[in-house]
Amino acid sequence: MDAHRDEREQRVTPLELFFDLVVVFAFTQVTQLMSDDLTWRGIGRGLLVLAAIWWAWTGYAWLTNALEPEEGQVRAGMFGAMAAMLVVALAVPGAFGADDVLFGVAYLLVRLLNLVLYAIAGRRDPDLLRALIGFAPAATIGPVCILLAGFVDGGAQTALWGVGLAVLYGGALIGRGRGWHISPSHFAERYGLIVIIALGESIIALGVGAAGFSLSAGIISAAVLGVVVVASLWWAYFDVVASCRNVNSRRRPGRREHGSPATTTATCTSR
């Protein structure tokens, strides 16, 4: 990596946070998808969509560990990915219905832009480029399966979603993490900030949900209970998971980690 990248690897850039806002909106749209079908099938479909969106986000979280997101060419690509992700978010409620093909096309575009930006980073990093060549087929086939799911219904549609996600997540195991670079401090900060944004969105949802109702004891109790749940999630992440990552970073000062999301998680939990 170049010296300028090493200087900024400790901090998340405003562009990354801007991108995360769109992703969190997509997360909240999954709630609407589930609320339209309050059955186990609806919950399962919501989890499939959530898994797809989360994996798309992790691709960009890893990407900005490998290059400078504020560079002109990369910035344009990030804005393009944001636009595509917004279309994904808007199509989430109809991902298994009227907007299934639109969701698939937009999601495929998000993933292809991710690969293009990785290729830009790979021009300066031969190890990363070799890892990308091995990873690209899975990163393409998975979204194509999700797109094809939009042309069928019922069990076949769900099966194609499952195959697509299995290919996407399984692709991270190719090469056993060789060639992928992680800045521990930047990685931990990026995850922490998207959790904060998501929890903040939950607080906003509590306020919006209570709008138009009289502040009865039931409404107030429900709102307070919601804050307790959000605070518990905050505590679970920042007092356990994030602190584990920080300890791991302090044990390796100034060192760049190499590995996949699976190997990073295993390292953290083993400590």
Secondary structure, DSSP 8 states (H G I E B T S, - for coil): --HHHHHHTTS--HHHHHHHHHHHHHHHHHHHHHHT--SHHHHHHHHHHHHHHHHHHHHHHHHHHHS-TTSHHHHHHHHHHHHHHHHHHHHGGGTTTTTHHHHHHHHHHHHHHHHHHHHHHHTT-HHHHHHHHHHHHHHHHHHHHHHHHTTS-HHHHHHHHHHHHHHHHHHTTGGGGTT-EE-HHHHHHHHHHHHHHHHHHHHHHHHHHHTTS---HHHHHHHHHHHHHHHHHHHHIIIIIHHHHHHHHHHSTT--EE--HHHHHHHHHT-
